[in-house]
């Protein structure tokens, strides 16, 4: 006897099942990474925050995805996300921007003070 253990058929099946599961998990992780790289698809929206050179002008309408510069700006200034609104909400938000004390006016001033 050489002392080496020969794997049984059941052990081999278990190893093969683990390998298949690991491969499936790797495929799932790869798919998730690919999805994360895709730009977010949106309905038409309007940026109601202050104009920022090289990023966005106030009241710009975006159909589909927003530009990368605006997405980066929102990451740096999370309050700006509250002023990226659907076209359905635009009229109300624009009206609220002119009224001090409204959530929209407060967000606008917060972003403007950060610039």
Rosetta silent file (secondary structure, phi, psi, omega in degrees, C-alpha in Angstrom):
SEQUENCE: XXXXXXXXXXXXXXXXXXXXXXXXXXXXXXXXXXXXXXXXXXXXXXXXXXXXXXXXXXXXXXXXXXXXXXXXXXXXXXXXXXXXXXXXXXXXXXXXXXXXXXXXXXXXXXXXXXX
SCORE:     score description
SCORE:     0.000 S_00000001
   1 L     0.000  134.341 -177.785    0.000    0.000    0.000 S_00000001
   2 L   -88.514  -13.618  179.211    1.325    3.364   -0.948 S_00000001
   3 L    86.656   -2.991  178.878   -0.757    5.277    1.615 S_00000001
   4 L   -83.566  141.122 -179.801   -2.320    7.500   -1.025 S_00000001
   5 L   -91.123  124.727  174.492   -6.068    7.972   -0.863 S_00000001
   6 L   -91.291  125.527 -178.724   -7.933    7.331   -4.082 S_00000001
   7 L   -65.239  141.609  177.531  -11.007    9.540   -4.298 S_00000001
   8 L   -80.205  168.564  177.526  -14.288    7.718   -4.481 S_00000001
   9 H   -59.730  -38.166  179.895  -16.863    8.392   -7.145 S_00000001
  10 H   -65.446  -41.857  178.627  -18.915   10.355   -4.597 S_00000001
  11 H   -65.707  -40.101  178.209  -15.907   12.523   -3.686 S_00000001
  12 H   -64.347  -40.994  178.883  -15.161   13.155   -7.346 S_00000001
  13 H   -63.888  -39.656  178.523  -18.789   14.126   -7.958 S_00000001
  14 H   -63.901  -43.072  179.066  -18.616   16.542   -4.994 S_00000001
  15 H   -63.658  -43.071  178.939  -15.427   18.154   -6.343 S_00000001
  16 H   -64.406  -38.753  178.589  -16.983   18.496   -9.797 S_00000001
  17 H   -65.728  -40.859  178.402  -20.137   20.043   -8.289 S_00000001
  18 H   -64.952  -40.145  178.929  -18.034   22.544   -6.323 S_00000001
  19 H   -64.742  -41.738  179.328  -16.075   23.448   -9.459 S_00000001
  20 H   -64.899  -40.025  179.336  -19.291   23.956  -11.423 S_00000001
  21 H   -66.477  -40.445  178.840  -20.695   26.129   -8.634 S_00000001
  22 H   -63.744  -40.385  178.628  -17.501   28.205   -8.506 S_00000001
  23 H   -65.746  -40.681  178.848  -17.649   28.708  -12.276 S_00000001
  24 H   -64.788  -41.496  177.992  -21.308   29.745  -12.063 S_00000001
  25 H   -62.902  -42.587  178.771  -20.501   32.207   -9.265 S_00000001
  26 H   -61.538  -40.851  177.651  -17.658   33.677  -11.340 S_00000001
  27 H   -62.967  -41.700  179.693  -20.052   34.119  -14.271 S_00000001
  28 H   -63.978  -42.989  178.400  -22.578   35.870  -11.987 S_00000001
  29 H   -62.978  -42.753  178.980  -19.894   38.195  -10.622 S_00000001
  30 H   -62.080  -43.640  179.276  -18.728   38.991  -14.165 S_00000001
  31 H   -62.922  -41.361  179.117  -22.309   39.761  -15.251 S_00000001
  32 H   -63.975  -40.421  178.513  -22.812   42.037  -12.227 S_00000001
  33 H   -64.667  -40.466  178.672  -19.589   43.889  -13.007 S_00000001
  34 H   -65.410  -38.992  178.567  -20.658   44.379  -16.617 S_00000001
  35 H   -65.219  -38.110 -179.220  -24.056   45.708  -15.488 S_00000001
  36 H   -65.520  -29.098 -179.189  -22.370   48.152  -13.099 S_00000001
  37 H   -77.939  -19.965 -178.431  -20.304   49.563  -15.970 S_00000001
  38 L   -74.029  140.658  177.223  -23.366   50.313  -18.088 S_00000001
  39 L   -66.110  149.376  179.870  -24.734   53.864  -17.796 S_00000001
  40 L   -71.981  129.359  176.747  -28.005   54.225  -15.956 S_00000001
  41 L   -88.823  131.195 -177.919  -30.941   54.540  -18.337 S_00000001
  42 L  -129.312  161.740  169.346  -33.416   57.189  -17.226 S_00000001
  43 L   -76.261  165.567  178.350  -36.613   58.756  -18.366 S_00000001
  44 L   -54.285  135.519 -179.950  -36.280   62.357  -19.532 S_00000001
  45 E  -140.431  165.266 -176.692  -35.221   64.548  -16.627 S_00000001
  46 E  -124.823  131.602  174.364  -34.332   68.178  -15.948 S_00000001
  47 E   -87.000  116.550 -176.589  -31.364   69.455  -13.960 S_00000001
  48 L  -106.269    5.148  178.858  -32.721   72.298  -11.791 S_00000001
  49 L   -77.132 -179.746  179.583  -29.564   73.002   -9.775 S_00000001
  50 L   -66.284  150.017  176.889  -27.243   75.937  -10.314 S_00000001
  51 L   -65.067  136.730  179.590  -25.319   76.118  -13.592 S_00000001
  52 E  -131.002  117.638 -177.745  -21.824   74.651  -13.266 S_00000001
  53 L   -55.101  130.216  178.577  -19.305   75.295  -16.038 S_00000001
  54 L    79.751   -1.347 -178.748  -18.306   72.055  -17.748 S_00000001
  55 L  -118.815  -66.031 -177.876  -20.981   70.081  -15.906 S_00000001
  56 E  -164.459  151.058  173.040  -24.527   71.299  -16.560 S_00000001
  57 L  -100.799  147.849  178.716  -26.628   74.378  -17.113 S_00000001
  58 L   -58.430  139.989  177.878  -29.716   74.986  -15.037 S_00000001
  59 L    68.284   24.602  174.045  -32.922   73.625  -16.606 S_00000001
  60 E   -78.137  134.558  178.785  -31.125   71.354  -19.078 S_00000001
  61 E   -97.544  132.336  177.597  -33.303   68.433  -20.180 S_00000001
  62 E  -116.509  123.094  176.307  -31.643   65.022  -20.535 S_00000001
  63 L   -99.779  117.435 -177.868  -33.362   62.304  -22.528 S_00000001
  64 L    93.543 -127.205 -175.751  -32.010   58.915  -21.502 S_00000001
  65 L   -89.679  153.908  178.017  -28.758   58.897  -19.576 S_00000001
  66 L   -87.107  155.280 -179.731  -27.112   61.862  -17.913 S_00000001
  67 L   -65.541  153.815 -179.255  -23.585   62.919  -18.941 S_00000001
  68 H   -58.195  -39.771 -179.292  -20.635   61.497  -17.016 S_00000001
  69 H   -60.204  -40.176  179.149  -19.628   64.990  -15.799 S_00000001
  70 H   -70.896  -39.107  177.920  -23.041   65.452  -14.163 S_00000001
  71 H   -61.106  -42.102  177.975  -22.951   61.967  -12.644 S_00000001
  72 H   -66.255  -39.063  178.475  -19.550   62.749  -11.093 S_00000001
  73 H   -61.915  -41.672  179.386  -20.852   66.107   -9.845 S_00000001
  74 H   -65.447  -35.850  176.176  -23.784   64.339   -8.150 S_00000001
  75 H   -64.151  -39.313 -179.298  -21.367   61.919   -6.463 S_00000001
  76 H   -76.931  -29.516 -177.756  -19.386   64.885   -5.115 S_00000001
  77 L  -131.076   80.046 -174.776  -22.538   66.890   -4.225 S_00000001
  78 H   -55.897  -25.521  179.251  -25.311   64.394   -3.328 S_00000001
  79 H   -62.207  -26.210 -179.072  -27.828   67.203   -2.781 S_00000001
  80 H   -63.667  -25.237  179.334  -27.772   67.797   -6.548 S_00000001
  81 H   -62.405  -31.576  178.528  -29.581   64.501   -7.061 S_00000001
  82 H   -70.279  -14.432  179.062  -32.643   66.092   -5.471 S_00000001
  83 H  -108.239   13.902  171.103  -32.656   68.723   -8.215 S_00000001
  84 E  -104.766   99.203 -168.041  -32.510   66.239  -11.088 S_00000001
  85 E  -118.659  159.396  177.283  -36.239   65.783  -11.576 S_00000001
  86 E   -67.869  157.956  179.025  -38.612   64.154  -14.015 S_00000001
  87 L   -63.398  -27.314  178.967  -40.198   66.332  -16.662 S_00000001
  88 L   -67.305  -32.950 -177.960  -43.540   65.731  -14.934 S_00000001
  89 L   -91.771   -9.070 -172.210  -42.263   67.378  -11.719 S_00000001
  90 H   -54.326  -49.250 -175.933  -40.335   70.171  -13.427 S_00000001
  91 H   -59.087  -44.063 -179.612  -43.014   72.904  -13.262 S_00000001
  92 H   -66.729  -42.993 -179.889  -43.592   72.388   -9.536 S_00000001
  93 H   -64.356  -43.684  179.948  -39.867   72.226   -8.732 S_00000001
  94 H   -61.333  -41.090  177.288  -39.137   75.370  -10.737 S_00000001
  95 H   -62.991  -42.966 -178.893  -41.906   77.186   -8.881 S_00000001
  96 H   -67.344  -26.956  178.603  -40.570   75.947   -5.525 S_00000001
  97 H   -62.400  -29.140 -179.925  -37.056   77.187   -6.337 S_00000001
  98 L   -83.900   -6.811 -178.802  -38.402   80.737   -6.152 S_00000001
  99 L  -106.477  115.829  179.960  -39.966   80.223   -2.715 S_00000001
 100 L   -66.190  145.321  179.476  -37.570   80.413    0.211 S_00000001
 101 L    94.023  -13.827  177.768  -37.909   77.632    2.734 S_00000001
 102 L   -76.945  157.767 -179.669  -38.966   74.938    0.240 S_00000001
 103 H   -57.421  -41.816 -178.463  -36.896   71.777    0.007 S_00000001
 104 H   -64.720  -42.414  179.456  -35.857   72.650   -3.542 S_00000001
 105 H   -65.558  -38.124  178.363  -34.721   76.163   -2.590 S_00000001
 106 H   -65.671  -44.556  177.988  -32.730   74.793    0.351 S_00000001
 107 H   -61.341  -44.504 -179.460  -31.042   72.180   -1.866 S_00000001
 108 H   -57.912  -48.205 -179.525  -30.245   74.819   -4.480 S_00000001
 109 H   -65.399  -36.302  178.496  -28.613   77.111   -1.891 S_00000001
 110 H   -63.175  -47.055 -179.794  -26.694   74.183   -0.362 S_00000001
 111 H   -64.825  -44.388 -178.435  -25.212   73.200   -3.729 S_00000001
 112 H   -61.623  -36.887  179.787  -24.476   76.819   -4.640 S_00000001
 113 H   -70.949  -24.442  179.773  -22.642   77.350   -1.342 S_00000001
 114 H   -80.336  -15.348 -177.561  -20.487   74.270   -2.008 S_00000001
 115 L   -80.558    0.000    0.000  -19.276   75.636   -5.356 S_00000001
